[in-house]
Structures are given as C-alpha cells and as structure tokens.
Amino acid sequence: MNYYSYNDFINKQQERIELFFKYNYNNIDSLTFTETKKNPMGSLDFYGYFNADESNRFIGSVMPYQKEFERNNVMDGEFSRKNDKFKDRKTYTVSEIEKIQRKERREKRAESSESWFSDSSKVSD
C-alpha cells in the first residue's frame, strides 16, 4: 500500500469510527484521534478521546480479518453505560448503520416526491 492509499484508508477508518460512536451513543459531539498503530496481534488500533475530554478515551480497532472498522472498540464503561442510545446496550456495526441510513434517505425521498405530486394535483385552472 503506498503512502496516499494508506492515508486514505486511515481517514476512511476514522470516519467510520466517528459514525459508529455518534450513532450508538448520546453526548458525543467530537472525536479527537491521537495515535494509530498496529498492535502485536495484527489489528490496527485508533486511539483517541471524546468531546475534548482526555478522560473519555477510546480505542477503535480494525481486526486482521476485517477490511474496515465495524464495531471493535474499547471505551470507558461508565461513559458507555450513561450514554447508550439503544436498549440492552445494543450497538450497530458501521455496515448496519449505513444500511439504516440508506433506507431512511430512500424513505425521505419517497415522501418528498409524494408530497410534490400531491401538491401539483391541487393546482386549479
């Protein structure tokens, strides 16, 4: 992998990590990435913290068997428990989030096109 494709890969994974945390947890306004490194087990680990508070640390990992970040992470348990969005501490993978968001966009487009057609039928001569 050349330098530019490696940097593109890193940037893409950071975007995926940000999407994962912001979708699955409340009260996350920003993520700051501090370090990226490959660990001895072969995963690529992204270190950082939330909301400009260095005590709210996280690690997002791309596992050796994955092409991209999905959900593997470590974060402060107290922060996680207080800010879970979903029942029973469920989290969605990035692929699931992207699928949900695509469906929501399609539904929104369908609704807006239906209202456009219904509005045009109200035009009188």
Kinemage of the C-alpha trace (Angstrom):
@kinemage 1
@onewidth
@group {chain A} dominant
@subgroup {mainchain}
@vectorlist {calphas} color= white
{ca met a 1} P 0.000 0.000 0.000
{ca asn a 2} L 1.512 3.331 -0.973
{ca tyr a 3} L 1.570 6.405 1.256
{ca tyr a 4} L -1.514 8.034 -0.268
{ca ser a 5} L -3.701 4.951 -0.218
{ca tyr a 6} L -2.590 4.257 3.377
{ca asn a 7} L -3.577 7.795 4.409
{ca asp a 8} L -6.898 7.434 2.560
{ca phe a 9} L -7.501 4.160 4.397
{ca ile a 10} L -6.693 5.749 7.775
{ca asn a 11} L -9.001 8.707 7.080
{ca lys a 12} L -11.823 6.398 5.967
{ca gln a 13} L -11.494 4.295 9.138
{ca gln a 14} L -11.557 7.416 11.304
{ca glu a 15} L -14.800 8.467 9.578
{ca arg a 16} L -16.262 5.003 10.217
{ca ile a 17} L -15.218 5.097 13.898
{ca glu a 18} L -16.794 8.523 14.301
{ca leu a 19} L -20.033 7.319 12.660
{ca phe a 20} L -20.109 4.272 14.958
{ca phe a 21} L -19.718 6.250 18.179
{ca lys a 22} L -22.028 9.123 17.262
{ca tyr a 23} L -24.777 6.750 16.097
{ca asn a 24} L -24.618 4.356 19.059
{ca tyr a 25} L -24.027 6.781 21.954
{ca asn a 26} L -25.513 10.044 23.187
{ca asn a 27} L -23.457 13.087 24.187
{ca ile a 28} L -20.603 12.611 21.737
{ca asp a 29} L -20.010 15.889 19.955
{ca ser a 30} L -16.477 15.309 18.705
{ca leu a 31} L -13.735 12.709 18.492
{ca thr a 32} L -10.050 13.520 18.655
{ca phe a 33} L -7.676 10.896 17.284
{ca thr a 34} L -4.300 10.862 18.983
{ca glu a 35} L -2.495 7.832 17.585
{ca thr a 36} L -2.832 4.979 15.113
{ca lys a 37} L -0.695 1.889 15.381
{ca lys a 38} L -0.639 -1.787 14.565
{ca asn a 39} L -0.629 -3.967 17.664
{ca pro a 40} L 1.273 -7.280 18.044
{ca met a 41} L -1.903 -9.306 17.345
{ca gly a 42} L -2.230 -7.643 13.943
{ca ser a 43} L -5.125 -5.246 14.479
{ca leu a 44} L -4.853 -1.576 13.547
{ca asp a 45} L -5.765 0.483 16.623
{ca phe a 46} L -7.033 4.070 16.587
{ca tyr a 47} L -6.608 5.857 19.915
{ca gly a 48} L -8.428 8.996 20.911
{ca tyr a 49} L -10.955 10.680 23.170
{ca phe a 50} L -14.431 12.265 23.056
{ca asn a 51} L -15.569 15.859 23.456
{ca ala a 52} L -12.126 17.368 24.087
{ca asp a 53} L -12.012 15.475 27.417
{ca glu a 54} L -8.941 13.271 27.589
{ca ser a 55} L -10.525 11.186 30.362
{ca asn a 56} L -13.131 9.935 27.843
{ca arg a 57} L -10.692 7.706 25.966
{ca phe a 58} L -11.478 5.129 23.319
{ca ile a 59} L -9.726 2.646 21.063
{ca gly a 60} L -11.294 1.628 17.763
{ca ser a 61} L -9.766 -1.443 16.121
{ca val a 62} L -9.725 -2.841 12.611
{ca met a 63} L -9.181 -6.546 13.210
{ca pro a 64} L -6.866 -8.569 10.928
{ca tyr a 65} L -9.866 -10.430 9.441
{ca gln a 66} L -11.731 -7.188 8.618
{ca lys a 67} L -11.329 -4.880 5.651
{ca glu a 68} L -12.723 -1.894 7.569
{ca phe a 69} L -13.756 -0.807 11.065
{ca glu a 70} L -17.129 -2.238 12.106
{ca arg a 71} L -17.536 -2.147 15.898
{ca asn a 72} L -14.495 -3.427 17.778
{ca asn a 73} L -13.752 -0.841 20.432
{ca val a 74} L -12.748 -0.173 23.987
{ca met a 75} L -14.111 2.791 25.893
{ca asp a 76} L -14.770 3.873 29.461
{ca gly a 77} L -17.528 1.619 30.836
{ca glu a 78} L -19.142 4.363 32.897
{ca phe a 79} L -19.335 6.715 29.906
{ca ser a 80} L -20.746 3.878 27.803
{ca arg a 81} L -23.440 2.911 30.342
{ca lys a 82} L -24.553 6.520 30.849
{ca asn a 83} L -24.719 7.310 27.140
{ca asp a 84} L -26.036 4.169 25.425
{ca lys a 85} L -28.729 5.066 22.881
{ca phe a 86} L -30.272 1.629 22.479
{ca lys a 87} L -31.972 -0.862 24.789
{ca asp a 88} L -29.857 -3.606 26.362
{ca arg a 89} L -26.645 -1.760 25.412
{ca lys a 90} L -27.045 -2.798 21.766
{ca thr a 91} L -24.662 -1.283 19.259
{ca tyr a 92} L -24.952 -1.342 15.489
{ca thr a 93} L -21.998 -2.076 13.227
{ca val a 94} L -20.974 0.581 10.727
{ca ser a 95} L -22.369 -1.567 7.890
{ca glu a 96} L -25.729 -1.796 9.716
{ca ile a 97} L -25.736 1.966 10.334
{ca glu a 98} L -25.020 2.682 6.667
{ca lys a 99} L -27.851 0.341 5.629
{ca ile a 100} L -30.283 2.037 8.059
{ca gln a 101} L -29.242 5.491 6.823
{ca arg a 102} L -29.683 4.491 3.155
{ca lys a 103} L -33.183 3.186 3.925
{ca glu a 104} L -34.069 6.411 5.783
{ca arg a 105} L -32.828 8.527 2.842
{ca arg a 106} L -34.879 6.457 0.359
{ca glu a 107} L -37.994 6.817 2.518
{ca lys a 108} L -37.441 10.554 2.884
{ca arg a 109} L -37.022 10.967 -0.895
{ca ala a 110} L -40.178 8.921 -1.484
{ca glu a 111} L -42.127 11.084 0.981
{ca ser a 112} L -40.916 14.325 -0.571
{ca ser a 113} L -41.691 13.141 -4.109
{ca glu a 114} L -45.166 12.003 -2.979
{ca ser a 115} L -45.848 15.418 -1.463
{ca trp a 116} L -44.588 17.098 -4.641
{ca phe a 117} L -47.020 15.086 -6.746
{ca ser a 118} L -49.878 15.577 -4.312
{ca asp a 119} L -49.220 19.343 -4.203
{ca ser a 120} L -49.227 19.572 -8.003
{ca ser a 121} L -52.634 17.881 -8.183
{ca lys a 122} L -54.104 20.715 -6.114
{ca val a 123} L -53.344 23.268 -8.800
{ca ser a 124} L -56.604 24.558 -10.298
{ca asp a 125} L -57.287 26.097 -13.683
